[in-house]
């Protein structure tokens, strides 16, 4: 190989490596999580955006659906974890109304380009009871294909519906044992009465 071809080959490799270094997606990733996936109205939650292997400045501004309030946020925090740079962006969310909410993909601006997180799903109810498993939510939170998530949800046991109001079960004990139990509870209550 003559000198000109070697010089040309080195120049091409140098250009390609410079192009790869300037690529915003090389090793950089962003993920969004919330402190609770189920909450009550008025409860304060934390939205945490984790950005790995990004160059500063790092910033983001999530879009809030109606029913959620983005109250305040802290300055980005920079950490070094096992030799990689990690940026933490923390936001305060307040739920104002009952419903199921989806925070759309959050755009994160970095020094090398833009990154996008996956959507975040939040359920707000008066009793903060977790809903039945949803295939789309499972696929988003565990990073598995939607078809596999649908199969997993099909295999999940579902609780039997509970009547509301639920009837009080009938006491099947014989009458003497029910009387003795009631008298014992009465004496126990009288003996432990704290007084005024």
GUPA-462491 format. One line per field, with one value per residue (C-alpha): x negated, y, z; residue number from 1. Coordinates in steps of 0.2 Angstrom, whole numbers, plus 5000, padded with zeros to 4 digits. Layout:
BEGIN
xx	[X_...]
yy	[Y_...]
zz	[Z_...]
resi	[NUM_...]
//
This chain:
BEGIN
xx	[5000_4992_4992_5006_5018_5013_5016_5033_5038_5033_5042_5058_5057_5054_5070_5080_5075_5078_5096_5099_5093_5105_5120_5132_5139_5122_5124_5136_5152_5166_5179_5194_5202_5214_5213_5231_5241_5257_5261_5276_5281_5270_5255_5238_5228_5210_5206_5188_5179_5163_5151_5136_5120_5126_5115_5121_5131_5145_5163_5181_5199_5213_5230_5243_5260_5275_5278_5259_5249_5230_5226_5207_5191_5173_5157_5151_5140_5124_5118_5104_5110_5098_5088_5103_5111_5129_5140_5155_5169_5182_5200_5214_5231_5248_5263_5279_5293_5298_5293_5280_5266_5253_5238_5232_5214_5203_5190_5173_5161_5143_5126_5126_5144_5161_5167_5185_5192_5206_5223_5227_5245_5253_5269_5278_5293_5301_5295_5278_5282_5271_5281_5281_5265_5264_5254_5248_5243_5234_5225_5219_5213_5204_5197_5205_5215_5233_5238_5228_5236_5253_5249_5243_5259_5269_5260_5262_5276_5290_5299_5317_5329_5334_5352_5354_5361_5355_5367_5361_5359_5371_5363_5365_5360_5373_5383_5374_5357_5363_5370_5354_5344_5355_5355_5336_5334_5345_5335_5319_5325_5331_5315_5304_5315_5303_5316_5318]
yy	[5000_5016_5032_5041_5027_5025_5044_5044_5029_5038_5053_5043_5034_5051_5058_5043_5043_5062_5059_5045_5056_5070_5058_5063_5045_5036_5029_5043_5038_5046_5038_5045_5038_5044_5040_5032_5025_5026_5042_5052_5069_5082_5070_5077_5066_5067_5065_5060_5060_5051_5055_5044_5049_5066_5082_5097_5108_5095_5102_5096_5103_5090_5093_5091_5085_5094_5087_5088_5102_5104_5115_5117_5109_5108_5111_5096_5085_5078_5061_5049_5031_5016_5027_5035_5052_5053_5068_5069_5081_5081_5089_5090_5085_5088_5078_5089_5077_5059_5050_5040_5052_5049_5061_5061_5057_5071_5080_5082_5094_5090_5097_5084_5083_5079_5063_5057_5047_5035_5040_5039_5033_5038_5033_5045_5038_5043_5027_5025_5007_5000_4996_4979_4976_4985_4978_4995_5001_4984_4986_5004_5001_4984_4988_4972_4971_4974_4957_4949_4961_4956_4938_4941_4951_4937_4925_4936_4930_4943_4945_4939_4954_4960_4965_4983_4984_4967_4957_4952_4933_4924_4917_4898_4895_4887_4899_4895_4899_4915_4921_4916_4926_4941_4941_4939_4954_4964_4961_4964_4981_4985_4980_4990_5005_5020_5032_5050]
zz	[5000_4995_5006_4997_5000_5018_5021_5012_5023_5039_5033_5030_5047_5056_5047_5052_5070_5071_5064_5076_5091_5086_5085_5099_5102_5104_5122_5128_5135_5145_5156_5166_5182_5195_5214_5214_5199_5210_5220_5228_5222_5230_5233_5229_5218_5211_5193_5190_5173_5172_5158_5155_5145_5140_5139_5148_5147_5151_5153_5151_5153_5154_5147_5160_5156_5163_5181_5185_5191_5188_5204_5206_5200_5206_5197_5187_5198_5190_5197_5191_5193_5188_5176_5167_5169_5175_5176_5188_5184_5198_5196_5208_5202_5211_5206_5206_5199_5198_5182_5172_5165_5153_5153_5135_5130_5138_5127_5135_5128_5130_5123_5109_5104_5110_5119_5122_5137_5136_5141_5160_5166_5182_5190_5202_5212_5229_5237_5228_5224_5210_5194_5185_5175_5158_5144_5137_5154_5157_5141_5144_5162_5159_5141_5133_5117_5118_5112_5126_5138_5132_5135_5152_5157_5151_5162_5178_5190_5192_5208_5210_5209_5227_5229_5236_5249_5254_5265_5282_5283_5294_5310_5309_5327_5339_5350_5367_5360_5352_5369_5378_5366_5367_5386_5386_5374_5385_5401_5391_5385_5403_5411_5399_5399_5401_5410_5407]
resi	[1_2_3_4_5_6_7_8_9_10_11_12_13_14_15_16_17_18_19_20_21_22_23_24_25_26_27_28_29_30_31_32_33_34_35_36_37_38_39_40_41_42_43_44_45_46_47_48_49_50_51_52_53_54_55_56_57_58_59_60_61_62_63_64_65_66_67_68_69_70_71_72_73_74_75_76_77_78_79_80_81_82_83_84_85_86_87_88_89_90_91_92_93_94_95_96_97_98_99_100_101_102_103_104_105_106_107_108_109_110_111_112_113_114_115_116_117_118_119_120_121_122_123_124_125_126_127_128_129_130_131_132_133_134_135_136_137_138_139_140_141_142_143_144_145_146_147_148_149_150_151_152_153_154_155_156_157_158_159_160_161_162_163_164_165_166_167_168_169_170_171_172_173_174_175_176_177_178_179_180_181_182_183_184_185_186_187_188_189_190_191_192_193_194_195_196]
//
